Amino acid sequence: MSSPGLGLIMDPYLLYSYSSVLERDSPRFTELGSYFVYLTFVSTVIVALCGYYLEGYVFLQPLILAFAYTFSQENPNANVTMWFLTFPAKFLPLALLFLTFVMAGPGPAKQQLTGLIAAHLYDFLIRIWPMFGGGRNVLATPMFVKRWFGANRGEQRRAYGTAVFAREQVPRSEPQFGQRGPGRRLGD
């Protein structure tokens, strides 16, 4: 077994950078808990394909490729730089896969390919099949996951802040002449 080398530094960096961009800026993950469902689904498929079928035991490389694939699907024309080459983001997963093939061989490249398969399967079930195939979204975020992330608090997180919804107003009768009003506080 060879030493970890540059992957010891680059793998956590790539995992963090692509994951944080997806979690913060992706229009695909606007619902509370939808990124958690994505991460759970992709990880499960990677463990099933890479761990069971290919008998792999390192799942970080396929997970990074899954994040890179999802990032490239959302930002196909954004420019990314790898080493000294700058190219459109739509080629990023293929470049990562090719780099693994050249540096580590076909075995690790096959294991890393499971991340691309998992991310594409998620994209197919969430976006492609409902939009073009006439099917329904089979991976919708369940309500109990939304509650884990605070869906019942009466607020919605948006890219520019948090919107807090007003409490339900009880209709009150209008005050008569000489009577005081309902005495509500500001913001109620």
N, C-alpha and C positions, 0 to 999 in steps of 0.2 A: 504494500500500500504506500502511495506517495504522500509527501507532506502537503498540507492544505494550501500553502503558497498564497497567492494574491486573492484567492476566493475567500479567505478568512476575513479580509477587509471589505471586498467588493460585494459579497453576497448580502450581508446585513444592510449595507448602504442601498443596494438596489431594491431589496425587499421594503425597506422603510420609504424610499422615495416614491416608488410606484404605488405602494399601498396608501400612503398618505394623500397622494394626488387623487386616487380613486375615491377614497373616503370623503374628502373635502369637496372636490370639484365636479364629480361625475353626476350628470343629470339622471343616470340610471339608478342611483342610490339616494333618492330624495326622501323616501319613506323611512320612518324610524325602524331600525333593525334590518333594513334591506341589505346593507353591506355585510352584516353578520350572516344572513342567509346565503349570500354569495360566497363568503369565506368558508362556511360550513359545507356547502355543496361542492365547491371546487376541491377542498381538502379531502372530502370523502371519496370523490372520484379518483383523485390522485393516489390516495392510499389503496383503493381497490385495484386500479390499473397497475401502478408502479410496484406496490408492495406485494400484491397477490400474484399477478400475471408475470411480471418481470423480475420478481423477487429482489427488488431494490429496497434499500433501507435508509436512504437519504432523500428527503422530500423537499428540501429547501430550493433546489434548482428548478424542479417542476412548478413550485408555487411562484417563484419569481417569473418564470415564463408565462404562467397564467395571468399574473398581474400585468406583465408587459403586453400580452395579447389584448387584454381588456382595455388597457390604456391606448393601444394603437387603434383599436376599433372606435374609440371615442374621439381621438385626435389624429386622424390619418394623415393630415397635411402638416402637422407640427414637425419642426426639425429637431432631431435628436443627434447627439454626438456620442460616438463610441470610439474611444482612444483618440484618433485624429481624423476620423471620417464623420462627416455630417450628411445625414440622409433623412427622408421622410419617415415618420413614426410607423407608417404602415409596414415597413420592412424590418422593424425592430425585432419581432419574435423570430423571424428567419435568420437575422444576423446573430442573435443570441444562440440559436440552435446550431448554426454553422460554426460559431466560435467554440462551442462545446464539442462538436464533432471533430474539429481540427485539433483542439488542445487535449481532449480526454479520450476520444475514440467513439466508435458507434454504440457501445453499450450505454455509457452515460447519456449520449444524445437520445437514444430510445427512451430512457427513463425520463429525461427532460421533456420529451415530446408529449408525455402524458399530461403535463400541465397545459399545453396548448389544446389538447383534446378536451380536457375538463372545462377550460374557459370557453371554448367554442360550443360545447354542449350546453353550458349555461346560457350563452348568448342566443343559441338556437331556441331553447325552451322559453326564454323570457321575451325575446324581441322578434326573431325571424319567424318562428312558427305562428305566434298570434297575429303578426302583421301581414305576412304573405301567404301563410298556409290556411288561414281561417280558423285556427285552433284557439285554445284559451291558454292563458298563462298558468302553467301547472306549478310554478315555483313562487307564487305570490307569498308575501311575508305574512305568516300567521299572526293572529291577534295577540296570542300570548307572548310572542317575541316583541311585538310593538309595545306591549305593556312593560316588558323588561326594560325597555329603553325609554319609558316615560310617556307613552301615548295618551294616557288618561289624565294627564295633568292640566289639560286645557291650554296647551301651547304647541306651537309648531316651529321647528327650527328651519330657518331659511339661510341662503347663502349670505345675506346681508344682515342677519340678526335673528332674534327669536320673537315670534308674534304670540302674544298672550291674548286669549279670547276672553271676552267679558262673561261674567256669570249670567245665568239666565235671569231675566228681569220679570218680576211679578207685576202684573198690571195693577195700578192703584187708582183710586178714584181721585178726581181733580179736587183741590181744596176749594171750599166755599169762601165767600167774602168774609174776611176777619179771622179765618183759620190759618194756621201755619201749614207750610208745605210738608212733604213726606220726610224731610230731614235726611236726605241722602248725602253721603260723603262724596268728595270728588273721586272719580274713578270707579264708582259703583254703578 
